[in-house]
Amino acid sequence: MAGLSGSPKAAQLNGSDVSLVAFARRACGLADCLEQSTPESGSPAVALVINRAGFIADVVVNEDAWELRERVGASHEGHLIEGDLLMPGFVDIHTHGLGGADDATGYWKNPDFTQKHLASVGTTSFLASLVFPDDGMKTVNEILSCLVPRIGSLGHGAVLEGIHAEGPYVKDLGAMPEGGTLMTVDELDAWIDSLPPATVRMMTISPSVEAQCNYQHMKCLLKHSILPALGHDRSASEKAILGALQCCPGKQLHITHLYNVTGFHHRMPSLVNFGIAEKFPNLPEYKGLLPPTVELIGDLAHVHPLTIQSTLASRSCRNVAFISDAISAPLPGSKTAYAGRQLHVGEDGTTVKLLGTDTLAGSCATLLTTFKNLVSVIGASEEDASTMLSTTPARIVGLDDIGRIQKGCRADFVLLNDNYDLQYTVIGGKAAFSRREQLP
């Protein structure tokens, strides 16, 4: 690549190995470069050097970033993209898909539909959330036959990183469909063994259900390095939750969509009480246990903004992930089937309810919208909002090479303008979305 070899920070690179340079006037997620900025200067200008393998080969900041931009721009080879704000791509660890089938339970039989749309709104990686309809695992296994070959594969849009199983061991369904006979522990073990390693990364499971079987399903998940996410349990007792946490002292579990289908009581702690605690009291039963990480739906409808602010005042952004819990594209007034029932998208195009009820079934909001909500309504900094939409969710489910801007990480990032409009989505070093190409 002409002109690149003269860059002070990229001189060691072979120009022919560079596929892209991305420049922004400020950035989030630069953990390794923060020492090169000052409180007066704020976030430094940044240029990312991307190699042909699709990884970040170098992170150049401050004056060196500006110099590299000028050198690459002067070469007129079309290898430079730029924006006002660069961040890691969004990582959604809880989405049910956006369409592509007549029934929402079958969306993941057509993953292309969702993967392409997610890339167009800045989401670069996701877990596919599965529910367990009452059909003897038929739907689940059909979906897995479509999804398993896609896991970790680039070139389809947002990258499917694995599965979030929302069930089947849950007490309170919320809007989820009725399930059938639960797998025994041996059947669960055999089912997981039948899948490639790391296919299922997380499973939502109710503490009050698990307490009745001495947490045998949870122990099976932990044996397979699958993260138990406590949830769908409005009446989980302190004892039941502590029993779950005691299955893996010193390890953080997770709580599924905090506040939704979970409970709180000021004298009888339940899941919400545990979810808003950044540290536990000095009591014998809590010794050696870590507060779980949490996820929140950020559409400002599932959880009120005041409640979100209170949560962020008590929990570190390193322990909070925001999710979409999407179950439809944002098409106001549209309807779709869901396991024999009908879903209805609200006129605001943000939430989805069971038709004829006030029961929330999921969201239509994107993580890009959530980022804007966090900054403009909640008052979070760009850095903290980015952490909760990229770095923290990736860490929660063990995705080590995404969710941050760092040399050696996969080149998954977004470029926004100052109005937070998406300009580019880059996945594996290739542009998966360009606003310029969408313009007439």
C-alpha positions as CSV (number, residue, x, y, z in Angstrom):
1,M,0.0,0.0,0.0
2,A,1.7,3.2,-1.2
3,G,2.5,5.7,1.5
4,L,1.9,3.5,4.5
5,S,5.5,2.5,5.1
6,G,6.4,6.1,6.0
7,S,4.0,6.1,9.0
8,P,6.0,6.3,12.3
9,K,3.8,3.7,14.0
10,A,3.3,1.4,11.0
11,A,6.8,1.4,9.6
12,Q,7.3,-2.2,10.5
13,L,4.3,-3.4,8.4
14,N,4.7,-4.7,4.9
15,G,2.4,-2.4,2.8
16,S,1.2,-5.4,0.8
17,D,-0.3,-6.9,3.9
18,V,-2.5,-3.9,4.7
19,S,-6.1,-4.0,3.5
20,L,-7.6,-1.0,5.2
21,V,-6.9,2.0,7.4
22,A,-9.7,3.5,9.5
23,F,-9.4,7.0,11.0
24,A,-11.6,8.8,13.6
25,R,-11.3,12.0,15.5
26,R,-12.1,10.2,18.7
27,A,-12.6,6.6,19.8
28,C,-13.9,4.3,22.5
29,G,-12.6,1.0,23.6
30,L,-8.9,2.0,23.4
31,A,-7.8,0.4,26.7
32,D,-4.2,0.0,25.6
33,C,-3.9,3.6,24.4
34,L,-5.6,5.6,27.2
35,E,-2.3,6.6,28.7
36,Q,-1.6,8.5,25.5
37,S,-4.5,10.9,26.1
38,T,-5.0,13.4,28.8
39,P,-8.1,14.7,30.6
40,E,-7.7,18.0,28.7
41,S,-7.4,16.4,25.3
42,G,-10.0,13.7,25.9
43,S,-10.1,10.6,23.7
44,P,-7.3,10.7,21.2
45,A,-7.6,10.6,17.4
46,V,-7.1,7.1,16.2
47,A,-6.1,5.2,13.1
48,L,-6.5,1.4,12.8
49,V,-4.3,-0.5,10.5
50,I,-6.1,-3.6,9.3
51,N,-4.2,-6.6,7.7
52,R,-5.5,-8.8,5.0
53,A,-6.4,-11.5,7.5
54,G,-9.0,-9.2,9.0
55,F,-7.2,-8.4,12.3
56,I,-6.0,-5.1,13.8
57,A,-2.3,-4.9,13.0
58,D,-1.7,-1.6,14.7
59,V,-3.5,1.1,16.7
60,V,-2.1,4.6,16.0
61,V,-3.1,7.6,18.1
62,N,-2.8,11.3,18.4
63,E,-0.4,13.1,15.9
64,D,0.7,9.8,14.4
65,A,-2.9,9.0,13.6
66,W,-3.3,12.3,11.7
67,E,-0.1,11.7,9.9
68,L,-1.1,8.3,8.8
69,R,-4.5,9.6,7.6
70,E,-2.7,12.1,5.4
71,R,-0.3,9.6,4.0
72,V,-2.9,7.1,3.1
73,G,-5.4,9.7,1.8
74,A,-2.7,11.1,-0.4
75,S,-2.1,7.7,-2.1
76,H,-5.7,7.8,-3.6
77,E,-6.0,4.0,-3.4
78,G,-9.4,3.9,-1.7
79,H,-8.1,2.1,1.4
80,L,-9.0,4.9,3.9
81,I,-12.4,5.1,5.7
82,E,-13.1,7.7,8.3
83,G,-15.7,9.1,10.7
84,D,-16.0,11.2,13.8
85,L,-16.3,8.4,16.4
86,L,-14.8,4.9,16.2
87,M,-16.0,2.1,18.5
88,P,-15.9,-1.7,18.8
89,G,-18.8,-3.2,16.9
90,F,-21.8,-3.9,19.1
91,V,-22.2,-7.4,20.6
92,D,-25.7,-8.6,21.2
93,I,-25.8,-11.6,23.5
94,H,-29.6,-11.9,23.5
95,T,-31.6,-11.6,20.3
96,H,-34.3,-13.8,18.8
97,G,-33.9,-12.6,15.3
98,L,-35.7,-10.0,13.2
99,G,-37.7,-12.0,10.6
100,G,-37.2,-14.3,7.7
101,A,-39.9,-16.8,8.6
102,D,-43.7,-16.8,9.1
103,D,-43.3,-17.7,12.8
104,A,-40.8,-16.1,15.1
105,T,-39.8,-19.5,16.5
106,G,-38.4,-20.2,13.1
107,Y,-36.5,-17.1,12.4
108,W,-33.1,-18.8,12.9
109,K,-33.9,-21.3,10.1
110,N,-33.1,-18.3,7.8
111,P,-30.2,-16.6,9.6
112,D,-29.2,-14.5,6.6
113,F,-32.1,-12.2,7.1
114,T,-31.1,-11.2,10.6
115,Q,-27.3,-11.3,10.1
116,K,-27.5,-8.8,7.2
117,H,-29.8,-6.5,9.0
118,L,-27.7,-6.5,12.2
119,A,-24.6,-5.4,10.3
120,S,-26.6,-2.5,8.8
121,V,-27.2,-1.2,12.4
122,G,-23.7,-1.7,13.8
123,T,-24.0,-5.1,15.5
124,T,-21.0,-7.1,14.5
125,S,-21.5,-10.3,16.7
126,F,-24.4,-11.9,18.4
127,L,-25.7,-15.0,20.1
128,A,-28.8,-16.5,18.7
129,S,-31.4,-16.9,21.5
130,L,-33.5,-20.0,21.2
131,V,-36.7,-20.9,23.0
132,F,-38.0,-24.5,23.4
133,P,-41.5,-24.9,22.0
134,D,-43.6,-28.0,22.9
135,D,-42.6,-30.2,20.0
136,G,-40.1,-32.6,21.4
137,M,-37.0,-30.5,20.4
138,K,-38.0,-30.8,16.7
139,T,-37.8,-27.0,16.1
140,V,-34.7,-26.5,18.2
141,N,-32.8,-29.3,16.4
142,E,-34.0,-28.0,12.9
143,I,-32.7,-24.5,13.9
144,L,-29.4,-25.9,15.1
145,S,-28.9,-27.7,11.8
146,C,-29.0,-24.3,10.2
147,L,-27.0,-22.3,12.7
148,V,-24.2,-24.6,13.7
149,P,-22.4,-24.4,10.3
150,R,-22.6,-20.6,10.6
151,I,-21.0,-20.2,14.0
152,G,-17.8,-18.1,13.8
153,S,-18.2,-17.8,10.0
154,L,-17.5,-14.5,8.3
155,G,-19.1,-13.0,5.2
156,H,-22.8,-13.3,6.1
157,G,-23.1,-10.0,8.0
158,A,-23.0,-9.9,11.8
159,V,-21.1,-13.0,13.0
160,L,-23.0,-15.7,14.8
161,E,-20.8,-16.5,17.8
162,G,-23.0,-19.2,19.4
163,I,-26.3,-20.0,21.1
164,H,-28.1,-18.5,24.1
165,A,-30.6,-21.1,25.2
166,E,-33.5,-19.3,26.9
167,G,-34.8,-22.3,28.7
168,P,-36.0,-25.0,28.9
169,Y,-35.5,-25.0,32.7
170,V,-37.5,-21.8,33.6
171,K,-40.2,-21.2,36.0
172,D,-41.9,-18.1,34.7
173,L,-42.3,-18.0,30.9
174,G,-43.2,-14.4,30.5
175,A,-44.2,-14.3,26.8
176,M,-42.2,-17.4,25.8
177,P,-44.1,-20.4,24.4
178,E,-45.1,-23.3,26.6
179,G,-42.5,-25.9,26.6
180,G,-42.7,-29.7,26.7
181,T,-41.1,-32.4,28.8
182,L,-37.8,-31.2,30.2
183,M,-34.6,-33.0,29.3
184,T,-33.2,-35.1,32.2
185,V,-29.6,-34.3,33.3
186,D,-28.3,-37.2,31.2
187,E,-30.3,-36.1,28.2
188,L,-29.0,-32.5,28.6
189,D,-25.5,-33.8,28.8
190,A,-25.9,-36.0,25.7
191,W,-27.5,-33.0,23.8
192,I,-24.6,-30.7,24.6
193,D,-22.1,-33.5,23.7
194,S,-23.8,-33.9,20.3
195,L,-22.9,-30.3,19.4
196,P,-19.5,-28.9,18.5
197,P,-17.7,-27.3,21.4
198,A,-18.8,-23.8,22.4
199,T,-22.0,-24.0,20.4
200,V,-24.1,-23.2,23.4
201,R,-22.4,-20.4,25.3
202,M,-25.2,-19.4,27.7
203,M,-28.4,-20.9,29.1
204,T,-31.1,-19.1,31.0
205,I,-32.1,-21.2,34.0
206,S,-34.4,-20.5,37.0
207,P,-32.8,-20.9,40.5
208,S,-36.1,-22.0,42.0
209,V,-36.3,-24.8,39.5
210,E,-32.7,-25.9,39.9
211,A,-33.0,-25.9,43.7
212,Q,-35.4,-28.7,43.5
213,C,-32.9,-31.0,41.8
214,N,-29.7,-29.9,43.7
215,Y,-28.7,-27.7,40.7
216,Q,-27.8,-30.8,38.6
217,H,-28.6,-29.0,35.3
218,M,-26.4,-26.0,36.3
219,K,-23.6,-28.3,37.2
220,C,-23.9,-30.0,33.8
221,L,-23.7,-26.6,32.1
222,L,-20.6,-25.6,34.1
223,K,-18.9,-28.9,33.2
224,H,-19.3,-28.0,29.6
225,S,-18.1,-24.4,30.2
226,I,-21.6,-23.0,29.4
227,L,-22.5,-19.9,31.4
228,P,-25.7,-20.3,33.5
229,A,-27.8,-17.1,33.3
230,L,-30.3,-16.9,36.2
231,G,-33.7,-15.6,35.1
232,H,-37.4,-16.1,34.3
233,D,-38.0,-16.5,38.0
234,R,-40.1,-13.9,39.8
235,S,-40.1,-15.7,43.1
236,A,-36.5,-17.0,43.4
237,S,-35.6,-17.0,47.0
238,E,-32.3,-15.8,48.5
239,K,-31.5,-19.4,49.5
240,A,-32.2,-20.7,45.9
241,I,-30.0,-18.0,44.4
242,L,-27.2,-18.5,46.8
243,G,-27.3,-22.2,46.1
244,A,-26.9,-21.4,42.4
245,L,-23.9,-19.1,43.0
246,Q,-22.3,-21.7,45.4
247,C,-22.1,-24.1,42.4
248,C,-19.1,-22.0,41.2
249,P,-17.6,-19.9,44.0
250,G,-15.2,-17.3,42.6
251,K,-16.9,-17.3,39.2
252,Q,-19.4,-14.8,38.0
253,L,-22.8,-16.1,36.8
254,H,-25.2,-13.9,34.8
255,I,-28.8,-12.6,35.1
256,T,-31.0,-12.6,32.1
257,H,-32.8,-9.3,31.3
258,L,-32.7,-7.8,34.8
259,Y,-36.1,-6.5,36.0
260,N,-38.0,-8.4,33.3
261,V,-39.6,-11.6,34.6
262,T,-37.5,-11.2,37.8
263,G,-38.4,-10.1,41.3
264,F,-37.4,-7.7,44.0
265,H,-38.2,-7.4,47.7
266,H,-36.5,-5.2,50.3
267,R,-36.6,-7.9,53.0
268,M,-36.6,-11.1,51.0
269,P,-33.9,-10.8,48.3
270,S,-34.6,-12.1,44.9
271,L,-32.9,-11.8,41.5
272,V,-33.2,-8.1,41.2
273,N,-31.6,-7.6,44.6
274,F,-28.6,-9.7,43.5
275,G,-28.4,-7.9,40.2
276,I,-28.0,-4.4,41.6
277,A,-25.3,-5.4,44.1
278,E,-21.8,-4.6,43.1
279,K,-20.5,-6.3,46.2
280,F,-22.1,-8.7,48.7
281,P,-22.6,-8.2,52.4
282,N,-20.0,-9.7,54.9
283,L,-22.2,-12.6,55.8
284,P,-21.1,-16.3,56.0
285,E,-23.5,-17.5,53.3
286,Y,-22.1,-14.9,50.8
287,K,-18.4,-15.7,51.5
288,G,-16.4,-16.4,48.4
289,L,-19.3,-15.5,46.0
290,L,-19.2,-12.9,43.3
291,P,-22.2,-10.8,42.2
292,P,-23.4,-11.9,38.8
293,T,-23.1,-9.8,35.7
294,V,-26.4,-8.5,34.4
295,E,-28.1,-7.6,31.1
296,L,-30.7,-5.0,30.5
297,I,-33.0,-4.3,27.5
298,G,-32.2,-0.7,26.5
299,D,-35.3,0.3,24.6
300,L,-36.4,2.5,27.5
301,A,-39.7,0.6,27.6
302,H,-38.8,-2.7,29.1
303,V,-36.9,-0.8,31.8
304,H,-37.7,2.8,32.8
305,P,-34.8,5.3,32.3
306,L,-34.8,6.1,36.0
307,T,-34.4,2.5,36.8
308,I,-31.5,2.2,34.3
309,Q,-29.8,5.2,35.9
310,S,-30.2,3.7,39.4
311,T,-28.7,0.5,38.2
312,L,-25.7,2.2,36.6
313,A,-25.2,4.1,39.8
314,S,-24.8,0.9,41.7
315,R,-23.1,-1.4,39.1
316,S,-19.9,-1.0,37.2
317,C,-20.2,-0.8,33.4
318,R,-17.8,-3.7,33.4
319,N,-20.7,-5.8,34.9
320,V,-23.6,-4.5,32.8
321,A,-24.4,-5.5,29.2
322,F,-27.2,-4.0,27.2
323,I,-29.1,-6.3,24.9
324,S,-31.8,-5.9,22.3
325,D,-34.0,-9.0,23.1
326,A,-35.2,-8.4,19.6
327,I,-38.0,-10.5,18.2
328,S,-39.0,-8.4,15.2
329,A,-37.8,-5.8,12.8
330,P,-39.0,-2.3,13.7
331,L,-42.1,-2.2,11.5
332,P,-44.8,-0.3,13.4
333,G,-48.1,-2.0,13.5
334,S,-46.9,-5.3,11.9
335,K,-47.9,-8.7,13.1
336,T,-46.3,-12.1,13.1
337,A,-47.0,-15.5,14.5
338,Y,-45.3,-16.9,17.6
339,A,-45.9,-20.5,18.5
340,G,-49.6,-20.3,17.7
341,R,-50.1,-16.8,19.0
342,Q,-49.8,-13.4,17.4
343,L,-47.2,-10.7,18.1
344,H,-47.9,-7.0,17.4
345,V,-45.2,-4.3,17.0
346,G,-46.2,-1.1,18.7
347,E,-46.8,2.1,16.8
348,D,-43.5,3.4,18.1
349,G,-41.7,0.6,16.4
350,T,-39.8,-0.2,19.6
351,T,-41.6,-2.9,21.5
352,V,-43.5,-6.1,20.7
353,K,-46.5,-7.4,22.7
354,L,-48.7,-10.5,22.5
355,L,-51.6,-9.3,20.4
356,G,-54.5,-8.1,22.6
357,T,-52.5,-8.0,25.8
358,D,-50.0,-5.8,27.6
359,T,-47.5,-8.6,27.8
360,L,-44.1,-7.5,26.4
361,A,-42.7,-10.3,24.2
362,G,-39.5,-8.5,23.1
363,S,-38.1,-5.5,21.5
364,C,-37.4,-4.0,18.1
365,A,-34.8,-1.5,19.3
366,T,-31.3,-1.9,17.9
367,L,-28.1,-1.6,19.9
368,L,-27.3,1.6,18.0
369,T,-30.5,3.1,19.3
370,T,-29.6,1.9,22.8
371,F,-26.2,3.6,22.5
372,K,-28.0,6.8,21.6
373,N,-30.4,6.3,24.5
374,L,-27.6,5.7,27.0
375,V,-25.7,8.9,26.0
376,S,-28.6,11.3,25.4
377,V,-31.2,10.1,27.9
378,I,-29.3,8.2,30.6
379,G,-26.3,10.5,30.6
380,A,-23.6,7.8,30.2
381,S,-20.3,8.7,28.6
382,E,-19.6,7.4,25.1
383,E,-16.9,5.3,26.6
384,D,-19.1,3.7,29.2
385,A,-21.9,3.2,26.7
386,S,-19.5,1.5,24.3
387,T,-18.2,-0.8,27.1
388,M,-21.7,-2.0,28.0
389,L,-22.6,-2.6,24.4
390,S,-19.4,-4.3,23.2
391,T,-16.6,-5.0,25.7
392,T,-18.7,-6.3,28.6
393,P,-21.1,-8.6,26.6
394,A,-18.1,-10.1,24.8
395,R,-16.3,-10.8,28.0
396,I,-19.4,-12.3,29.7
397,V,-19.7,-15.0,27.1
398,G,-16.0,-15.6,26.6
399,L,-15.4,-13.9,23.3
400,D,-11.8,-12.8,23.7
401,D,-10.9,-11.4,20.3
402,I,-13.8,-8.9,19.9
403,G,-15.4,-6.1,21.8
404,R,-12.4,-3.9,22.0
405,I,-10.0,-2.0,19.9
406,Q,-6.7,-3.7,20.4
407,K,-3.8,-5.0,18.3
408,G,-4.4,-8.6,17.4
409,C,-8.2,-8.5,17.8
410,R,-10.5,-9.2,15.0
411,A,-11.2,-5.9,13.1
412,D,-14.9,-5.5,14.1
413,F,-15.8,-1.9,14.6
414,V,-18.1,0.9,13.6
415,L,-17.6,4.5,12.5
416,L,-20.3,7.1,13.5
417,N,-20.6,10.8,12.7
418,D,-21.2,13.4,15.5
419,N,-24.9,12.8,15.4
420,Y,-24.3,9.1,16.0
421,D,-25.4,8.1,12.6
422,L,-23.8,4.9,11.4
423,Q,-21.2,5.5,8.6
424,Y,-19.5,2.1,8.4
425,T,-19.7,-1.3,9.9
426,V,-16.5,-3.3,9.5
427,I,-16.4,-7.0,10.3
428,G,-13.3,-9.0,10.0
429,G,-11.6,-6.1,8.3
430,K,-14.2,-5.8,5.5
431,A,-17.0,-3.2,5.2
432,A,-20.3,-5.0,5.9
433,F,-22.2,-1.7,5.7
434,S,-21.3,1.7,4.2
435,R,-23.7,4.6,4.5
436,R,-22.2,6.0,1.3
437,E,-23.4,3.0,-0.6
438,Q,-26.9,3.3,0.8
439,L,-27.4,6.9,-0.4
440,P,-29.3,7.4,-3.7
